[in-house]
């Protein structure tokens, strides 16, 4: 009877997870989806604790300690982390998920080894999969975090034979796995070697990937963490962990595919292409020509004479924390009868949905946020486009120059608008490390200033008109 009740609760939690992911697919329902996922996890944890307590597997001391420590860490992080550091936090979460799966698999293997229990082939395979995926996720996520945080350089870190070494390590992992599964040799020693090799493989798989591809890496590692959790679920015979892990793994793969499509890149190219590496002789060192600049008063006059305005946010908006200032300017424009919209590129910022979250924080209406496909036809009929911190995702070279490393990448066609105002500190390159031809267009005006400060100045000038 108890098992039936627990499994029913697990099924209810799994259904909540499904509705949560559905809610997270749209900005308007994202908060509800986040709440449902938290509620589902809480229900699953409580059910698991009750089950373990009834079976006498663990005492209340460990349970309370886990709740207090984990809950305190989550509460502190949620309050302290800045919106610009959200990608780093997601990377850490992925790493923690992978690390937990490694801990579960390792403890299960070591415990059975200590008791002299010979694992069956299926249990051994599940344990090995949990260790490999979890270890790769753990170290890979921490490398991604370090690149995003600037602890190590964001450019691809390559050395001769990098991909060959990864292949060799993968074959070593495969051989060790076979030996452990079939009980050939010292299983305990081979297991520890396997863990170390998998951890090293996680490092070497992510270090060659540049900062421009971090959104893809984060979503891929998120998928890995889900698969590792599912493997842990099979080890523990916990159905809700299997279901939730599979959901995360599948959704992560789908999101990774969407990100690759948004950059016109294959996943293989992202993982092994070393995109962003500036090789000698291939770097675009040409100077900008005929760049026109403007100040706040000129920008305000242009906006006052416009009928339609589209805001294009990028990572610079996140760094400057300019979302509230943008919302204030947008409200002023709407009060004067201007049509206002926001164009969101799938890979704007440093993780999927980064710009959506920032603008939602400033209470920008959901219906004003438009994705690339729906907004691109509108640019040619738009009077003014204001770009704040975006670079590669608005670079016309992606559509016109076959020699460009971003050629073929879908971009926001901002260059088709009547007037483009680019708010940026300087003419520095984006993640791709190339020149942005938009800055030289005859309809482009550069406003060299911090994003938040620039928008506030425009707001002040606009109020005085």
N, C-alpha and C positions, 0 to 999 in steps of 0.2 A: 504493500500500500504506500509506504514512504517513497519507494523508488518511483512509483507511478505519479505521485504528487510532484516530486522533484522534476521529473522529466516533463510534466505538464507545464511547470513554471519555466523550465528551460525553453520549451516550445513557444511560450508566450513572449519571453525575452527575445527569441530569435525573430519572431514576427515584428516586434518593436524595432529591431535592428533594420529590418527590411524597409519599414515605413520611414525610419530615420534617414537612410540613404536616399530614399525617394525625395524626402524633404530637402536634403542637401543639394539636390540638383538644380534648385531655383533659389535666387537671392531672397525672394519674398518669403519662402518657407524654410530658409536655412536655420533660423533660430529655433523653430519648432523641431526641426530635424535633429539639431544638436541636443536639445533637451530630451528628445525621445531616446537618442543613443545613450545619453548619460543615465537615464532612468532604466533602460534595458540592462546596462552594465551593472548598475546597483542591484537590480533584481537578481541577475545571474550570480553576482558575488554572494549575496545573502543566501540564496538557495544552495550554493556550493558550501558555504560555511556551515549551514545547518546540516547538510549531508555529511560533511567531514566530522562534525561534532557528534552526530548520532553514531557514526561508525567508530568513534574514538581515535581518529587519525591525528588529531591535533588539539592542543589545549587553547583555552580562551586567551591566554597571555600573548601567544604569537599572533592570534587574530586581531586583538585590540592594538597591538604594536604595529601591525601592518596597516590597519585603518588609520591610525594616528599619524604615522610617519608619511605614508603615501598621500593621505588627505592634506596634511600640512604642506607638503611639497607642491601639490597641485594648486592649492589656494594661493600660496606665495607667488608661484610662477605666473598664475593667471592675472595677478594684480600688478606684478612688477614688469613683465615683459612688454616691450614697446611694439607697436604695430610694424615697425620696420624690421624687427627681429622675429616676426612670426614665422618666416621660413626656417630660421635656425631652430626655433622651438619645435616645429614639426619634425625636423631632422633628428633632434634629440629624442622625441617621442618614438620615432621609428626605431632608433637605436635601442631604446629601452625595451621595446617590444621584442626585438631580435634577441637582446641579451636575456630577457626572461625566458624565451623559448629555449635558448641554449642551456640555461640553468635547469629548466625542467627536464630536458632530454638527458643532460649529464647526470643529474641526481638520480634519475630512473635507471640509467645504465650502471652507475656506480653502486647503487643499492642492490640491484639484482646480481651484480658481480660479487659483491660482498657476501650475499646470501648463498652464492653458488648456484643460482638459478640460470639455466641456459635459455636464452631468449629464442623464440621462434623466428623464422625468416621474416615474417610480416612485421613483428614488433621491432626487430633489429633494423629493418629498412626504414620504418617510421621514425625511429630514434635517430638514425643517421641523417635522414632528411632534415629533421628538426635542428640538429646540430649544425649542419652545413649552411642551410638558409639563414638560421638565426645568427651564426657567427659572421657571415658575409654582411648581413644587415647591420649588425652591431658596429663593426669597424668602418664599413662603408658610410654609414650615417654620421659617424663622428668626423670622418674626413670631409663629408659634405658640409657639416656644421662649421668645421674649421675654415673651409674655403669661404663660406658665406660670412663668417664673422671676421675674416681677414687675418686669422691666426697663421694660415699658410696662404700663399698666393693663389688667386683664383684662376690663373692661366693653367692650361694643361701641363702637367709634369710628366714629361716623356723621357725615355732613355732607349738606346739601341736594344732591340729585342724585347721591348716591353710586352707586346702581344704574344710573342712566342713563350715568354716566361709564364704568362697567365694560362696559356694552353697547357704547359707542362704541369703547373700547379693543379689545374683542373683534372688532368690525368692521374696525378698523384692522389688527389681526393677520391677519384673513382676507384683506383686500385686499393687504397686503404679501406674504403667502404666495403668492397667485395670481400676482402680478407676478414674484416670484422663480422660481417653478416654470416659467413660460412665457418667462423671460428678457427681460422688458420693463423697460427702464431699467437703471440701474447696480446690478447684483445685489449687489455687495459692500457698497455703502452701504445698500441696502435691508435686507440681512441684519443689519447692525449695528443699524439702527433697530428691526428686528423683535425682536432680543434684548433691547434696552432696554425696549420696550413690554411684552414678555412678563414681564420682571422686575417692572415696575411693576404689571402686572395681578395677579401673585402677591401683592404687598403689599396691594393694594386689595380682593382677594377675602377675605383673612383678617382684616384689621383690624376689619370690622364684626361679627365673630363673637365672642360673649362666652365667658367662662370655662366656663360650664355646658355648652357644646357642644364643648369641647376634645377629649373622647374621640372624637367623630364626626370632627372635623377631622383628628386624628392618623391615624385609620384611612383616611380619604379621601386624605390626602397620601401615606400608605404605598402606596395603590393607584396614585396618580400616579407615584410613584418606580418602581414595577414597570413601568408602561406606558412610561415614559421609557427604562428599561433594555431593554425589548423592542425599542423603536425603535432604540436603539443597536446591538442585536444584528443587526437588519436592515441597518444601515449597515455594520457590520463583517463581515457574512456569517457571524456566529457563532451556531450553532444553540442552544447551551446558554444563551446570554444571552437569546435570544428566548424559550425555554421557561421559564426561571426568572423572567424579567420578566413573562411572561403569567400565571404562577402567582401571583406577588405581586399583580399588578394585579387578577386575578379574586378572590382571597381577600380583598383589601382592600375591594373593592366589596361582597362578601357581608357582611363584618364591619361595614361602614358601614351597610348595610341593617339588620342586627341591632341596632346601636346606636340608629338612628332609631326602630325599632319599640319598643325598650325605653323610649324617652322620649316615645312617641306623637307623634313629629314627622316631617314629611316632610323629605327632603334639601333641597328648595327652601327650606323654612322655615328650616332651619339655616343655609344659605348666605346668604339674603337677608332673614331675618326680624328680625335685630338682637335676638335673645332675650337678656334680662338687662338691657336698657336701662331705666333707671328714669325714666320720663317724669313730668313735673310733674303732680301730681294723681292719679297712679295708684299711687304707692308706698304700701305698707301700713305706716302709722306707728302703728297701734294698739298699746297696751301689752298685755303678757301679764297674764292674770288667774288667780288661784287656782293658781299654780304651787307645787308641793310639792317640797321638796328632802330629801335624805338624806345621811348620812355613811357611812363604811366599815363601822362596826359594825352599823348597821341593814341595810345591803346584805348583809352576811355572814349575818345571822340569816335574812333572807328566802331567801337561797340554800340555807341549811341545811335549811329547811323545804320546799324545792321538790323535785319529782321529775324535772322536765324543765327544761332551760335551753337557750336559743338565743342565740348571740352574733351580733350584726350589726355588721360592721366598715365603716368609712367612711374618708374621706380623713384625718380626725383621728387615726385609728389609725396611718396611715402617718407623719404628722407627728410623733407622739409616740413612734414606734417601739415600740408597745405589744404587738406580736404575740407576743413571747416571754413577757411577763407574762400575756397572755391564755391562752396554752398552759399555763402553770403553774397558773392558776386552773381551767382545764378539766380538767386531770389530777387535781386535788384533788377536784373534783366527781364525776368518774368513780369515784374510789377509794371514795367514799361511796355509790356505786350510782345516781348521777344520770344521766339521759339527756342527752347533750350533742350539739349540732349547731351548724353555722355557716350563716347565710343570706347568700348573695352576690348582690347586685343587679348586673345587667349593666353599669351605668354607675357603680358605686361607685368612688370614687377619681378619678384623672385620665386613665386610659386603660383600655381593655378588659383584663380579667384582672389588674388592679393588686392587688386584694385576694387573689386566688388565689396570686399570686407571694409576697406578704408572708407569708401563712399557711404556704405551703410552706417558706419560709425557716425558720420556727419548727418545722418537722416536724409540722405538724398533719396527721393522717391524711386522705388524699384522700376516703375514703368519708364523712367528716363534713362535707364541703363540699356545700351544696345550692343549686341555682339557684332563681330566683324561682318558677317554675311548680311545682316539686316541694315547696318549703317552705311556700308560702302556706297550703295547707290545714291545716298543722300548728299554726299560731299559736294558733288558738282552743282547742287542747288543751294548750297550753304554760303552765307555771306562771310562769316568769320569762324575760323577754327583756332582754338587756344590749346596748344600742346604744353603740358607741364611735366618736364622730366622724361618724356618718352624719346627714344632715339631710333634704334634699329627697326622697331615695329612701324615706323612711318617713313623709312628710307626708300625713296623711289628706285634706288639701284636694284632693289629686289625684283622689280618688274621690267627694268630696261637694260641692265648690264649683265650679260651672260658670264663675264669673267668675275663677277662679284661673288664672294663666298656665301652671300645670303640670297643669291638669285633663285627665284622660284618660291621664296617664302611669302605666304600671304601677308599683306600689310594693310594698314588703314590708309585709304587713298586720300589723305589730307591735302596733298598737293593739288587736287582738283577743285578745292574751294577757292572763292574769290580772294580772300585774304587769310594768311596763316600767321599767327603770332606764336613764336616758340619761346617759352620761358625756360631759360637754362643758364647756369652759371658761366659756361664757357662753350667753346666749339669742340670740346673734347669728345672722343669717340665713345660709343656704347660698348656693350659686352663683345660685340663682333670685332671691335678694334678697327673699324673702317670709317671712311669719310661719309657723312650724310649729305647727299646731294640736295636734299630739301632745303638746307640752309642757304643755298645759292639761288633758289628759285626767285623769279621776279616778284612773285606774290607773297614772299615770306619776309617777315620782320622778326629780328631777334631781340628779345628783351633779356639782357644779361643781368640776372639777379637771382637770389635765392627764391624758390617757388612761393613760399608763404609770404615773404616780404613783398615780392612783386605783385601778387594778387591783392594784397592789402592796400598797396599804393594805387592800384587800378580802382579798387572799390572807393577809396577816398576821393580820387579825381572824378569818378563817375557820379558820386553823390553831389558834387559841386557844379555839375553841368545844368 
